[in-house]
Amino acid sequence: MNWKLIQTEEEHKKAVKRAMKIFHAPEGSAEDEELGVLLLLIKDYEDRNIKIPEVDILEVIKEKMKERGLKNKDLEPIIGSKGHVSSILSGRRDITLKMAQKLKDFFQLPAELFLPSE
């Protein structure tokens, strides 16, 4: 099939369905080449049309604390003093790179969550 730039949701669904069907095509086959083209076209369409909502890292941290039954004082070894923890969780202070690394490891979060959005 000759694929072209995906413009509509219907075309997107059709392309995704076809990609799933030929996903395990033998390397170097015509279907493998088609899959490569489809994946590029799908990614392009999704980049242009699907917006991922921003995540508030402070809300993520608070939710993780709630899940684990943690109190603010439990973050003192990671963030610092009681005042620092309070300032960070209230949003009055920014999370430093060092804190982000420790929080990422402690809560097993993806590093991308700590990156500022564009």
C-alpha positions in Angstrom: 0.0 0.0 0.0 1.2 3.5 -0.7 1.0 5.6 2.5 0.9 9.4 2.6 1.0 12.0 5.3 -1.7 11.2 7.9 -4.2 14.0 8.2 -7.3 12.6 9.9 -8.1 10.5 13.0 -9.6 7.9 10.6 -6.3 7.7 8.6 -4.4 7.5 11.9 -6.5 4.6 13.2 -6.1 2.8 9.9 -2.3 3.2 10.0 -2.1 2.1 13.6 -4.2 -1.0 12.8 -1.9 -1.9 9.8 1.2 -1.3 11.9 0.0 -3.7 14.6 -0.8 -6.3 12.0 2.7 -6.2 10.4 4.6 -5.4 13.6 6.6 -8.7 13.6 7.4 -8.6 9.9 10.7 -10.3 9.0 13.6 -7.8 8.9 14.3 -6.6 5.4 10.9 -7.7 4.0 8.5 -5.4 2.1 6.3 -5.4 5.2 9.2 -4.4 7.4 9.8 -1.4 5.1 6.1 -0.5 5.2 6.2 -0.7 9.0 9.1 1.8 9.1 7.2 4.2 7.0 4.0 3.8 9.0 5.8 4.3 12.3 7.2 7.6 11.0 3.8 8.8 9.7 2.1 7.8 12.9 4.6 9.6 15.0 4.4 12.7 12.9 0.6 12.7 13.2 0.7 12.2 16.9 3.3 14.9 17.5 1.1 17.3 15.6 -2.2 16.3 17.1 -1.9 14.7 20.4 -0.9 16.8 23.4 0.1 15.0 26.6 -1.1 16.9 29.7 1.6 18.4 31.9 2.3 16.7 35.2 2.8 18.7 38.3 5.8 17.0 40.0 4.7 18.3 43.4 1.3 16.5 43.1 3.1 13.3 42.0 5.4 13.5 45.1 2.4 14.2 47.4 0.5 11.3 45.9 3.5 8.9 46.3 3.8 10.0 49.9 0.1 9.3 50.4 0.4 5.9 48.8 3.3 5.0 51.1 1.8 6.6 54.2 4.7 9.0 54.5 4.8 12.3 56.4 6.8 15.5 55.5 9.4 14.5 58.1 10.1 11.3 56.1 11.5 13.4 53.3 13.9 15.3 55.5 16.8 12.9 54.8 16.2 13.5 51.1 15.4 17.2 50.9 16.9 18.6 54.1 15.4 20.4 57.0 11.7 20.5 58.0 11.6 24.1 56.6 13.1 23.0 53.3 10.6 20.1 53.0 7.7 22.4 53.7 8.9 25.1 51.2 9.4 22.5 48.5 6.0 20.8 49.0 4.2 24.1 49.1 5.9 25.3 45.9 7.7 28.3 47.6 11.0 26.8 46.6 12.1 24.9 43.5 13.4 21.4 43.6 17.2 21.4 43.0 18.9 19.0 40.7 20.4 17.1 43.7 16.9 16.8 45.3 15.4 15.7 42.0 17.9 12.9 41.7 17.2 11.7 45.3 13.4 12.0 44.9 13.5 10.2 41.6 15.4 7.3 43.1 13.4 7.3 46.4 10.0 7.2 44.6 11.3 5.3 41.5 10.0 8.0 39.2 11.0 8.7 35.6 13.6 11.5 35.4 11.5 13.2 32.7 8.9 14.3 35.4 11.5 16.6 36.9 12.3 18.4 33.6 10.7 21.7 33.0 8.1 21.7 30.1 8.9 23.7 27.0 
